[in-house]
């Protein structure tokens, strides 16, 4: 029986491109989670939360802003924040400017955890993503990723603070 794709399915180069990206989307998060779990006892999501707080002014962000950066619902972020809070890495408190909001604040222990986790994470990111690419390919990947995210949402995702 000959192989056939469903009507309207991706074919040819479109299928090759999509399957390559879809594989990265499946494999990369698992690889990042495995390294961070092994070396720091954190998921990649938890590390991202801690890192965003570590780079924020005063180590503090509104939970709603943090949820936007993490592409997370507030409930998922709240569950992660509770786990981090139980470990003494984060604390939550009412926003003194507007009590309707909750702030996530990185603790000293949380800052130490980010400092401990970052070298291994950076090494893994280099090994899996950056080192296999030329500088031109890395710039192209950044441009492509921003173009794709721009079609998903109008607002920017998290970007590193200016150097």
Buried (B, 14 or more C-beta within 10 A) or exposed (E): EEEEEEEEEEEEEEEEEEEEEEEEEEEBEEBBBEBBBEBBEBBBBBBBBBBBBBBBEEBBBBBEBBBBBBBBEBEEBBEBBEBBBEBEBBBBEEBEEEEEEBBBBBBEEBBEBBEEBBEBBEEBBEEBBEEEEEEEEBEEEEEEEEEEEEEEEEEEBBEEEEE
